[in-house]
């Protein structure tokens, strides 16, 4: 079973920031938080990961709370192409990814 | 740099037939994973290779599924004989080998093979 909880769906207006929450209250000390997304029926796409500190790359920012029990993925300027199912996953090392239901994000024009 | 590739993109077979799916990981990636999504369900892990060795095959549904990775390069997943419930999308992913002590591991996925068993 997935160790994360996400809202099933969210909407965001094009050009605005999309903030996707994730709860992972049972995360262990050496587990990372990963975010992936799946656009339509394509393969999942890696977005970002983090351990304790906030992270930013060309796709998104990841904000992890100090107690590490939750995190937020931020897409700063959402576009229509960001419509996808977003998965928050915790894991360590080279272990398998355990996918939950994810959040279906719809970007509206 | 080429990404993970999978062949075929679609396969339609009849119940009882055999199908072999192929995955070519990103060059130099030691880790190779197979996942699948059956209709309406979540993406589920099947197995994990480190080079040519099976590291974790806890997700393989039954002995009709056989995965190989000869030489530690490409991998094949054979389903024999195929059943109706095997229909779904099969994804392959690969990642670099960062060593036993590495804490993180981003996986890169292929486009998937859509398998339909009639």
Contacts between the chains, C-beta under 8 A, distances in Angstrom:
chain1	res1	chain2	res2	distance
A	2	B	42	7.7
A	30	B	103	6.0
A	32	B	103	6.3
A	32	B	104	4.7
A	34	B	104	8.0
A	34	B	106	7.0
A	38	B	43	7.9
A	41	B	89	6.9
A	41	B	112	7.3
A	41	B	114	7.8
A	42	B	111	6.0
A	42	B	112	7.5
A	43	B	4	7.5
A	43	B	91	5.3
A	43	B	93	7.7
A	43	B	109	3.5
A	43	B	110	5.3
A	43	B	111	5.1
A	43	B	112	5.2
A	44	B	43	7.0
A	44	B	91	7.1
A	44	B	93	7.7
A	44	B	109	4.8
A	45	B	109	6.9
A	46	B	106	4.7
A	46	B	107	6.6
A	46	B	108	6.2
A	46	B	109	7.8
A	49	B	104	5.6
A	49	B	106	6.1
A	51	B	103	7.0
A	51	B	104	7.3
A	91	B	105	7.6
A	92	B	103	5.9
A	92	B	104	7.7
A	93	B	100	7.8
A	93	B	102	6.5
A	93	B	103	6.5
A	93	B	104	7.8
A	93	B	105	6.1
A	94	B	31	5.2
A	94	B	48	7.3
A	94	B	50	7.2
A	94	B	55	7.5
A	94	B	95	6.5
A	94	B	97	7.4
A	94	B	98	7.4
A	94	B	102	7.5
A	94	B	105	4.6
A	95	B	48	7.9
A	95	B	56	7.6
A	95	B	105	7.6
A	96	B	33	6.5
A	96	B	45	4.0
A	96	B	48	5.9
A	96	B	56	6.3
A	96	B	59	7.1
A	97	B	33	7.8
A	97	B	35	7.6
A	97	B	45	6.8
A	97	B	93	7.9
A	97	B	107	6.3
A	98	B	45	7.0
A	99	B	35	7.8
A	99	B	42	5.1
A	99	B	43	4.1
A	99	B	44	7.4
A	100	B	42	6.4
A	101	B	42	6.3
